[in-house]
Amino acid sequence: MKKSSFIIVMLLYSALSFAQVEPIQFNKYGNTISGYRPGSNARIMIGVFAESENKPYSEINILRFQPNVNEWRIDNIGEDYYTISTHTGLYLTVQGSAVEHAKLIIDHPKRTDAQMWRIVPANEGTYYLLSKMNERLLVTVVGPFVYLEELKVDSDKFIQEWTIKKE
């Protein structure tokens, strides 16, 4: 390959790499996890009510953006798994067994499969969040509820694709 061709290829590679900047702030607090209600522009975020942010076993809710309340730290723990924690040090956790409709809560760090997540690209900057306990189940919102559910294709009821970024 001639020197000029090599330079053009390197410039194209650099431009493509720059365009694919990862929005997730790994190992830093302040990520939001948000999605849009199907058929609407209503953006929702998952979080914990402010009065519950220090309490283990508090349920995950859908909220409007509030500092701390729905900001998360995402840490890579190896083998493509992550922990997702609040500013209080409590971790996103599957409550009980990883079956459909299992609720999500925050809890003290235990490093169990219930607190390990795979973050998988879905569509154009969105992600699926899958529990290590059962990777067929995704973090899902239906109405006001946040829980685990199997992938629903072309549904107008479910939010399963998430944008993860710093506000």
Rosetta blueprint (number, residue, H / E / L):
1 M L
2 K L
3 K H
4 S H
5 S H
6 F H
7 I H
8 I H
9 V H
10 M H
11 L H
12 L H
13 Y H
14 S H
15 A H
16 L H
17 S H
18 F H
19 A H
20 Q L
21 V L
22 E L
23 P L
24 I L
25 Q L
26 F E
27 N L
28 K L
29 Y E
30 G E
31 N E
32 T E
33 I E
34 S E
35 G E
36 Y E
37 R L
38 P L
39 G L
40 S L
41 N L
42 A L
43 R E
44 I E
45 M E
46 I E
47 G E
48 V L
49 F L
50 A H
51 E H
52 S H
53 E L
54 N L
55 K L
56 P L
57 Y L
58 S L
59 E E
60 I L
61 N E
62 I E
63 L E
64 R L
65 F L
66 Q L
67 P L
68 N L
69 V L
70 N L
71 E L
72 W E
73 R E
74 I E
75 D E
76 N E
77 I E
78 G E
79 E L
80 D L
81 Y E
82 Y E
83 T E
84 I E
85 S E
86 T L
87 H L
88 T L
89 G L
90 L L
91 Y E
92 L E
93 T E
94 V E
95 Q L
96 G L
97 S L
98 A L
99 V L
100 E L
101 H L
102 A L
103 K E
104 L E
105 I E
106 I E
107 D E
108 H L
109 P L
110 K L
111 R L
112 T L
113 D H
114 A H
115 Q H
116 M L
117 W E
118 R E
119 I E
120 V E
121 P E
122 A L
123 N L
124 E L
125 G L
126 T L
127 Y E
128 Y E
129 L E
130 L E
131 S E
132 K L
133 M L
134 N E
135 E E
136 R E
137 L E
138 L E
139 V E
140 T E
141 V E
142 V E
143 G L
144 P L
145 F E
146 V E
147 Y E
148 L E
149 E E
150 E E
151 L L
152 K L
153 V L
154 D L
155 S L
156 D L
157 K L
158 F E
159 I E
160 Q L
161 E L
162 W E
163 T E
164 I E
165 K E
166 K E
167 E L
